[in-house]
Amino acid sequence: MLTPVDIETVDFKKVALGYSQDEVDEFLDKVIVEFEVLYKENVKLTDKVEVLEEGIKYYKDLEETLKNSIVLAEKTAIETKNNANQRAEQIIKEAELRAAEVLQESNKKLYDLEYKVLGMKNRYDTFKAKLKLLLNTEIEILENSEKEIDFELHDEAVPSDDDYKNKV
C-alpha cells in the first residue's frame, strides 16, 4: 500500500517538455495532505475493526460458553430429575417391603395370639368339664351320704315329740 511518505519522497525525471514543476509539487502537496488524512483514518478504522472483531470474537466465545452451560444445566437437570425419580421409586419399594414385613409380622402375632386364645379356651373348657365332673361326683357323694344317713336314721328308733319334751 502506498503511504504519504512514499508520495512525498517520489522523484520524477525531468524532461524538456513536461508539466510545470511548481504546479506538480503544489498538487502533490495537496494529495499528500488528503492522502495522509485518508491514511490515518484508514489506520484508525482498521484498528477499530480489529477491536470490534475481537469484541465479536469475545461475545461469540461467551455465547458458545453460555450455550454449553445451558446444555450442561439441562443435562444436569434431567439427570437430577431422573435420579430423584429413581430415588423416589426406591423409597416407595423400600416402604412397600417394610409395610409387607410389618403386615406379615402383625399377622404372625395375630395368629400367635389367636392360637394362645384358642389354647386358653380349650384349657377353660377342659377345666370346666373337670370341675363339673368333680362337682357332680361330689354331689353324688353327698346324695349317697344323705341316703345312707336317712337309711341309718330309719333303722334306729326315731324319738317322738314327747321324748323331746321330757328331756327339756
C-alpha positions, 0 to 999 in steps of 0.5 A: 500500500502506498503511504504519504511518505512514499508520495512525498519522497517520489522523484520524477525525471525531468524532461524538456517538455513536461508539466510545470514543476511548481504546479506538480509539487503544489498538487502533490502537496495537496494529495499528500495532505488528503492522502495522509488524512485518508491514511490515518483514518484508514489506520484508525478504522482498521484498528477499530475493526480489529477491536470490534472483531475481537469484541465479536470474537469475545461475545461469540466465545461467551455465547458458545460458553453460555450455550454449553452451560445451558446444555450442561444445566439441562443435562444436569437437570434431567439427570437430577430429575431422573435420579430423584425419580429413581430415588423416589421409586426406591423409597416407595419399594423400600416402604412397600417391603417394610409395610409387607414385613410389618403386615406379615409380622402383625399377622404372625402375632395375630395368629400367635395370639389367636392360637394362645386364645384358642389354647386358653379356651380349650384349657377353660373348657377342659377345666370346666368339664373337670370341675363339673365332673368333680362337682357332680361326683361330689354331689353324688357323694353327698346324695349317697351320704344323705341316703345312707344317713336317712337309711341309718336314721330309719333303722334306729328308733326315731324319738317322738315329740314327747321324748323331746319334751321330757328331756327339756 
